[in-house]
């Protein structure tokens, strides 16, 4: 649901992005029916999340003193991929939160070939590594990327069970550090109103 320029308010923009602060795990879905376009969409999602976090916290005083800087690192830890946010407050660095990352390569039913899916996943891992190195962030190893990438088909459910089992293991085995604030973010009350006599133009 995150599109390019979401951090600047495009589409649902920050209304959507602010909910990422409450999530402990990101399952980033990439379609296997196209190569470079899918790769670029995935790194765009990474970039928009990171831009939003920078905009959200740099200069913020919600933890007392103003946050002077925000550093984000994608790294391998205990075989998992972790996005870690470190902030500097009053000259001291503190861990603000961690997010675990899983990559889900969807639409295997459109490819239906093990060799092609393996080639896709390997090319994707190289693309992600290169993207993060270009951004001068600490990059995660290809081995960790491959271990945390799951080939599935939402249409036929192939691979879904293996992925959800891995997700359950991660939740059980890995303590993902996060600040309590993100569990208490207030959400607006949503009201629904039944609309009748909708014209074709309104529809």
ZAPA-835201 format. One line per field, with one value per residue: residue number from 1; x, y, z of N, C-alpha, C in turn. Coordinates in steps of 0.2 Angstrom, whole numbers, padded with zeros to 4 digits. Last residue first. Example, Ala and Ser with C-alpha at 12.3 -4.5 7.8 and 13.67 -1.06 7.14 Angstrom:
<atoms>
nr = [2; 1]
nx = [0064; 0066]
ny = [-0011; -0028]
nz = [0035; 0039]
cax = [0068; 0062]
cay = [-0005; -0022]
caz = [0036; 0039]
cx = [0064; 0066]
cy = [0000; -0016]
cz = [0039; 0039]
</atoms>
This chain:
<atoms>
nr = [203; 202; 201; 200; 199; 198; 197; 196; 195; 194; 193; 192; 191; 190; 189; 188; 187; 186; 185; 184; 183; 182; 181; 180; 179; 178; 177; 176; 175; 174; 173; 172; 171; 170; 169; 168; 167; 166; 165; 164; 163; 162; 161; 160; 159; 158; 157; 156; 155; 154; 153; 152; 151; 150; 149; 148; 147; 146; 145; 144; 143; 142; 141; 140; 139; 138; 137; 136; 135; 134; 133; 132; 131; 130; 129; 128; 127; 126; 125; 124; 123; 122; 121; 120; 119; 118; 117; 116; 115; 114; 113; 112; 111; 110; 109; 108; 107; 106; 105; 104; 103; 102; 101; 100; 99; 98; 97; 96; 95; 94; 93; 92; 91; 90; 89; 88; 87; 86; 85; 84; 83; 82; 81; 80; 79; 78; 77; 76; 75; 74; 73; 72; 71; 70; 69; 68; 67; 66; 65; 64; 63; 62; 61; 60; 59; 58; 57; 56; 55; 54; 53; 52; 51; 50; 49; 48; 47; 46; 45; 44; 43; 42; 41; 40; 39; 38; 37; 36; 35; 34; 33; 32; 31; 30; 29; 28; 27; 26; 25; 24; 23; 22; 21; 20; 19; 18; 17; 16; 15; 14; 13; 12; 11; 10; 9; 8; 7; 6; 5; 4; 3; 2; 1]
nx = [-0102; -0105; -0109; -0121; -0126; -0134; -0145; -0136; -0125; -0122; -0107; -0097; -0083; -0069; -0059; -0041; -0030; -0015; -0003; 0003; 0013; 0023; 0028; 0037; 0049; 0056; 0064; 0059; 0065; 0062; 0054; 0040; 0042; 0049; 0039; 0029; 0036; 0037; 0024; 0021; 0029; 0023; 0010; 0013; 0016; 0001; -0011; -0015; -0014; -0002; 0012; 0029; 0045; 0053; 0067; 0077; 0087; 0092; 0097; 0107; 0115; 0119; 0118; 0114; 0123; 0122; 0120; 0123; 0115; 0122; 0119; 0105; 0106; 0113; 0104; 0093; 0100; 0102; 0089; 0085; 0092; 0087; 0073; 0075; 0081; 0070; 0060; 0067; 0067; 0053; 0039; 0028; 0023; 0011; 0012; 0019; 0015; 0028; 0040; 0042; 0053; 0053; 0061; 0058; 0063; 0066; 0069; 0079; 0093; 0103; 0117; 0118; 0116; 0103; 0100; 0099; 0093; 0091; 0082; 0084; 0078; 0084; 0082; 0090; 0101; 0105; 0104; 0109; 0101; 0100; 0098; 0097; 0097; 0093; 0097; 0091; 0077; 0076; 0071; 0057; 0051; 0046; 0052; 0060; 0071; 0066; 0054; 0047; 0057; 0062; 0051; 0050; 0061; 0059; 0047; 0053; 0062; 0055; 0047; 0058; 0061; 0050; 0050; 0062; 0058; 0047; 0055; 0064; 0053; 0036; 0030; 0032; 0030; 0033; 0029; 0036; 0031; 0038; 0034; 0029; 0020; 0019; 0023; 0015; 0005; 0010; 0007; -0007; -0005; 0005; -0003; -0013; -0006; 0007; 0015; 0028; 0028; 0024; 0033; 0027; 0016; 0011; 0004]
ny = [0038; 0051; 0047; 0040; 0043; 0035; 0032; 0032; 0027; 0026; 0029; 0026; 0033; 0030; 0039; 0038; 0031; 0034; 0022; 0013; 0006; 0016; 0017; 0007; 0003; -0013; -0027; -0043; -0058; -0073; -0084; -0081; -0074; -0084; -0094; -0088; -0086; -0100; -0102; -0094; -0101; -0113; -0109; -0104; -0112; -0109; -0103; -0099; -0085; -0082; -0091; -0088; -0089; -0078; -0073; -0076; -0081; -0071; -0062; -0070; -0071; -0057; -0047; -0029; -0014; 0002; 0014; 0021; 0019; 0009; -0002; -0003; -0008; -0020; -0027; -0028; -0035; -0047; -0051; -0052; -0063; -0073; -0073; -0077; -0090; -0096; -0095; -0102; -0115; -0118; -0111; -0102; -0089; -0088; -0094; -0085; -0073; -0066; -0066; -0057; -0054; -0047; -0039; -0032; -0017; -0008; 0009; 0016; 0016; 0031; 0041; 0058; 0072; 0073; 0059; 0050; 0034; 0020; 0007; -0007; -0020; -0036; -0053; -0067; -0073; -0065; -0052; -0041; -0024; -0008; 0006; 0024; 0037; 0054; 0067; 0074; 0076; 0087; 0079; 0070; 0063; 0073; 0082; 0080; 0081; 0067; 0059; 0060; 0060; 0047; 0040; 0043; 0038; 0024; 0022; 0025; 0015; 0003; 0006; 0006; -0007; -0013; -0007; -0012; -0025; -0024; -0020; -0030; -0042; -0049; -0058; -0058; -0044; -0043; -0037; -0038; -0038; -0032; -0032; -0023; -0008; 0005; 0012; 0011; 0021; 0031; 0028; 0032; 0046; 0050; 0042; 0039; 0049; 0058; 0063; 0061; 0047; 0044; 0044; 0028; 0019; 0006; -0006]
nz = [-0042; -0047; -0060; -0057; -0040; -0027; -0018; -0002; 0010; 0028; 0035; 0049; 0058; 0068; 0079; 0077; 0089; 0098; 0102; 0109; 0104; 0104; 0117; 0120; 0107; 0104; 0098; 0097; 0101; 0092; 0093; 0089; 0078; 0070; 0069; 0062; 0050; 0046; 0044; 0033; 0023; 0022; 0018; 0006; -0005; -0013; -0015; -0027; -0025; -0019; -0019; -0014; -0007; 0004; 0012; 0022; 0015; 0007; 0017; 0022; 0010; 0008; 0022; 0023; 0025; 0031; 0019; 0007; -0004; -0010; -0001; -0004; -0017; -0016; -0009; -0018; -0029; -0023; -0021; -0034; -0039; -0031; -0035; -0049; -0048; -0042; -0052; -0062; -0056; -0054; -0061; -0062; -0064; -0059; -0046; -0039; -0033; -0022; -0011; 0003; 0016; 0032; 0045; 0061; 0068; 0083; 0090; 0096; 0106; 0107; 0110; 0116; 0113; 0115; 0106; 0091; 0088; 0077; 0071; 0060; 0053; 0051; 0047; 0055; 0060; 0070; 0059; 0047; 0044; 0040; 0050; 0052; 0063; 0066; 0078; 0089; 0097; 0111; 0127; 0127; 0117; 0109; 0100; 0084; 0076; 0068; 0066; 0054; 0044; 0046; 0043; 0030; 0024; 0027; 0019; 0006; 0004; 0004; -0007; -0017; -0017; -0023; -0036; -0041; -0042; -0052; -0063; -0065; -0067; -0065; -0057; -0044; -0033; -0016; 0000; 0016; 0031; 0046; 0063; 0071; 0070; 0073; 0063; 0052; 0054; 0046; 0033; 0031; 0033; 0024; 0010; 0002; -0010; -0003; 0007; 0007; 0008; -0004; -0015; -0021; -0009; 0001; 0000]
cax = [-0099; -0102; -0103; -0115; -0126; -0128; -0146; -0141; -0126; -0125; -0114; -0099; -0090; -0071; -0065; -0047; -0033; -0022; -0004; -0003; 0007; 0020; 0024; 0030; 0047; 0052; 0064; 0060; 0062; 0065; 0061; 0042; 0038; 0052; 0045; 0028; 0034; 0043; 0027; 0018; 0030; 0030; 0011; 0010; 0022; 0008; -0009; -0015; -0019; -0008; 0006; 0022; 0041; 0048; 0063; 0071; 0084; 0089; 0091; 0102; 0113; 0114; 0121; 0113; 0119; 0125; 0118; 0128; 0113; 0122; 0126; 0107; 0102; 0116; 0111; 0092; 0097; 0108; 0094; 0081; 0093; 0094; 0075; 0072; 0084; 0077; 0059; 0065; 0073; 0058; 0046; 0027; 0030; 0012; 0008; 0023; 0013; 0021; 0039; 0037; 0051; 0053; 0059; 0060; 0058; 0068; 0065; 0072; 0089; 0098; 0113; 0119; 0123; 0107; 0097; 0104; 0092; 0095; 0082; 0086; 0079; 0082; 0084; 0084; 0098; 0103; 0105; 0107; 0107; 0097; 0102; 0093; 0101; 0091; 0098; 0096; 0080; 0075; 0075; 0060; 0055; 0041; 0054; 0054; 0068; 0071; 0057; 0043; 0053; 0067; 0054; 0044; 0060; 0064; 0047; 0047; 0064; 0060; 0044; 0054; 0066; 0052; 0044; 0061; 0063; 0046; 0049; 0066; 0059; 0041; 0029; 0037; 0027; 0035; 0027; 0036; 0031; 0036; 0037; 0035; 0021; 0016; 0027; 0021; 0004; 0011; 0013; -0005; -0011; 0006; 0003; -0014; -0011; 0004; 0008; 0026; 0031; 0020; 0031; 0032; 0018; 0015; 0000]
cay = [0031; 0050; 0051; 0036; 0044; 0037; 0036; 0030; 0032; 0023; 0032; 0024; 0032; 0030; 0035; 0041; 0031; 0034; 0028; 0017; 0002; 0014; 0022; 0006; 0007; -0007; -0022; -0037; -0052; -0067; -0085; -0085; -0071; -0078; -0095; -0090; -0080; -0096; -0106; -0093; -0094; -0113; -0113; -0099; -0109; -0113; -0104; -0106; -0088; -0080; -0089; -0090; -0089; -0084; -0072; -0072; -0085; -0077; -0060; -0068; -0077; -0061; -0052; -0036; -0019; -0005; 0011; 0021; 0024; 0015; 0001; -0001; -0002; -0014; -0026; -0025; -0028; -0043; -0051; -0048; -0056; -0071; -0072; -0071; -0084; -0096; -0092; -0095; -0112; -0117; -0114; -0110; -0091; -0084; -0097; -0090; -0074; -0068; -0066; -0062; -0053; -0053; -0039; -0037; -0020; -0013; 0002; 0018; 0012; 0026; 0037; 0051; 0069; 0076; 0064; 0054; 0041; 0023; 0014; -0004; -0013; -0032; -0046; -0063; -0076; -0071; -0053; -0048; -0029; -0015; 0001; 0017; 0032; 0047; 0063; 0077; 0071; 0086; 0083; 0075; 0060; 0069; 0082; 0079; 0087; 0072; 0060; 0059; 0066; 0053; 0039; 0045; 0045; 0027; 0020; 0029; 0022; 0004; 0005; 0012; -0003; -0015; -0005; -0005; -0024; -0027; -0015; -0024; -0041; -0044; -0058; -0062; -0049; -0042; -0042; -0034; -0043; -0030; -0036; -0026; -0015; 0000; 0013; 0007; 0014; 0032; 0027; 0025; 0042; 0049; 0046; 0039; 0044; 0056; 0064; 0068; 0051; 0043; 0050; 0033; 0021; 0012; 0000]
caz = [-0041; -0040; -0059; -0060; -0047; -0030; -0024; -0006; 0005; 0022; 0034; 0042; 0057; 0061; 0078; 0076; 0082; 0097; 0097; 0112; 0105; 0097; 0114; 0121; 0112; 0102; 0103; 0093; 0104; 0092; 0095; 0096; 0083; 0071; 0073; 0069; 0053; 0047; 0049; 0040; 0025; 0024; 0025; 0011; -0001; -0013; -0008; -0026; -0029; -0016; -0023; -0013; -0013; 0003; 0006; 0024; 0021; 0004; 0012; 0026; 0014; 0003; 0018; 0025; 0021; 0032; 0025; 0012; 0001; -0013; -0001; 0003; -0016; -0020; -0006; -0012; -0030; -0025; -0015; -0029; -0042; -0030; -0028; -0047; -0051; -0038; -0045; -0063; -0058; -0049; -0063; -0061; -0067; -0065; -0051; -0042; -0040; -0024; -0018; 0000; 0009; 0028; 0038; 0057; 0064; 0078; 0089; 0097; 0101; 0110; 0106; 0117; 0112; 0120; 0110; 0095; 0088; 0082; 0071; 0067; 0052; 0056; 0044; 0053; 0054; 0072; 0066; 0048; 0046; 0038; 0047; 0051; 0059; 0066; 0072; 0084; 0093; 0104; 0123; 0131; 0122; 0112; 0107; 0089; 0079; 0068; 0073; 0060; 0045; 0047; 0050; 0034; 0024; 0030; 0026; 0009; 0005; 0009; -0001; -0016; -0014; -0016; -0031; -0039; -0038; -0045; -0060; -0063; -0063; -0068; -0065; -0048; -0038; -0022; -0005; 0010; 0026; 0039; 0057; 0073; 0067; 0078; 0069; 0052; 0057; 0053; 0035; 0031; 0036; 0031; 0013; 0009; -0009; -0009; 0008; 0006; 0014; 0001; -0012; -0021; -0015; 0001; 0000]
cx = [-0092; -0099; -0100; -0109; -0120; -0128; -0139; -0142; -0131; -0127; -0116; -0106; -0092; -0079; -0068; -0053; -0039; -0024; -0012; -0004; 0001; 0014; 0020; 0025; 0039; 0050; 0060; 0059; 0064; 0062; 0064; 0049; 0040; 0048; 0049; 0034; 0032; 0042; 0034; 0021; 0027; 0032; 0018; 0011; 0019; 0013; -0002; -0013; -0020; -0014; 0000; 0018; 0034; 0044; 0059; 0066; 0077; 0085; 0088; 0095; 0107; 0111; 0116; 0116; 0119; 0121; 0122; 0125; 0117; 0120; 0126; 0114; 0105; 0113; 0114; 0099; 0096; 0106; 0100; 0086; 0090; 0095; 0082; 0074; 0082; 0081; 0066; 0064; 0072; 0064; 0051; 0033; 0030; 0018; 0009; 0019; 0018; 0021; 0033; 0037; 0047; 0050; 0059; 0057; 0061; 0062; 0069; 0067; 0082; 0095; 0109; 0114; 0124; 0114; 0102; 0100; 0097; 0094; 0086; 0086; 0079; 0083; 0081; 0087; 0092; 0099; 0101; 0109; 0104; 0102; 0098; 0098; 0097; 0095; 0095; 0097; 0085; 0079; 0074; 0064; 0059; 0045; 0049; 0056; 0063; 0068; 0063; 0047; 0049; 0062; 0058; 0047; 0055; 0064; 0053; 0046; 0059; 0061; 0049; 0050; 0063; 0056; 0046; 0056; 0063; 0051; 0048; 0061; 0061; 0047; 0032; 0036; 0033; 0033; 0030; 0035; 0031; 0037; 0034; 0038; 0028; 0018; 0025; 0024; 0010; 0009; 0014; 0002; -0010; 0001; 0004; -0009; -0013; 0000; 0004; 0019; 0030; 0022; 0025; 0029; 0024; 0017; 0004]
cy = [0031; 0043; 0051; 0040; 0041; 0037; 0039; 0034; 0029; 0028; 0029; 0027; 0030; 0029; 0036; 0037; 0034; 0034; 0028; 0023; 0006; 0009; 0020; 0011; 0007; -0003; -0016; -0031; -0046; -0061; -0078; -0084; -0075; -0074; -0089; -0091; -0082; -0090; -0102; -0096; -0092; -0106; -0112; -0103; -0105; -0109; -0108; -0108; -0095; -0084; -0088; -0088; -0092; -0083; -0079; -0070; -0082; -0081; -0066; -0066; -0075; -0067; -0055; -0041; -0026; -0010; 0004; 0018; 0024; 0021; 0007; 0002; 0001; -0008; -0020; -0023; -0024; -0036; -0046; -0046; -0051; -0064; -0070; -0069; -0077; -0090; -0091; -0092; -0104; -0114; -0113; -0113; -0099; -0087; -0094; -0094; -0080; -0069; -0069; -0061; -0059; -0051; -0046; -0037; -0026; -0015; -0002; 0012; 0014; 0022; 0032; 0047; 0061; 0073; 0066; 0059; 0044; 0031; 0017; 0004; -0010; -0024; -0041; -0056; -0072; -0074; -0060; -0049; -0036; -0020; -0005; 0012; 0026; 0043; 0056; 0074; 0075; 0080; 0082; 0080; 0064; 0064; 0078; 0079; 0086; 0078; 0065; 0061; 0066; 0059; 0045; 0045; 0047; 0035; 0024; 0028; 0026; 0011; 0006; 0012; 0004; -0010; -0007; -0003; -0016; -0025; -0018; -0020; -0035; -0043; -0052; -0061; -0052; -0047; -0039; -0039; -0039; -0036; -0033; -0030; -0017; -0007; 0007; 0007; 0009; 0025; 0027; 0024; 0035; 0045; 0044; 0042; 0044; 0050; 0061; 0069; 0059; 0047; 0050; 0040; 0027; 0013; 0006]
cz = [-0044; -0039; -0052; -0059; -0050; -0037; -0026; -0012; 0000; 0017; 0027; 0041; 0050; 0061; 0071; 0076; 0082; 0090; 0096; 0108; 0108; 0098; 0108; 0118; 0113; 0108; 0100; 0097; 0100; 0096; 0096; 0098; 0090; 0077; 0075; 0073; 0060; 0051; 0051; 0046; 0032; 0027; 0027; 0018; 0005; -0009; -0008; -0019; -0028; -0019; -0019; -0019; -0012; -0003; 0005; 0018; 0023; 0009; 0009; 0022; 0018; 0006; 0013; 0020; 0024; 0029; 0025; 0019; 0007; -0008; -0004; 0003; -0009; -0018; -0010; -0009; -0023; -0026; -0017; -0023; -0037; -0033; -0027; -0040; -0049; -0041; -0041; -0056; -0059; -0050; -0057; -0064; -0067; -0068; -0058; -0047; -0043; -0031; -0020; -0007; 0006; 0021; 0035; 0050; 0061; 0074; 0084; 0095; 0102; 0104; 0109; 0112; 0114; 0120; 0115; 0099; 0093; 0082; 0078; 0066; 0059; 0053; 0048; 0050; 0052; 0066; 0068; 0056; 0047; 0040; 0046; 0048; 0058; 0061; 0072; 0078; 0088; 0101; 0115; 0127; 0127; 0117; 0112; 0096; 0084; 0071; 0073; 0066; 0052; 0049; 0051; 0042; 0029; 0030; 0029; 0016; 0008; 0010; 0005; -0009; -0013; -0013; -0024; -0035; -0036; -0040; -0053; -0060; -0061; -0064; -0068; -0055; -0043; -0027; -0012; 0004; 0020; 0034; 0051; 0067; 0069; 0076; 0074; 0059; 0057; 0057; 0043; 0034; 0037; 0035; 0020; 0013; -0002; -0007; 0002; 0006; 0013; 0007; -0007; -0019; -0015; -0006; 0000]
</atoms>
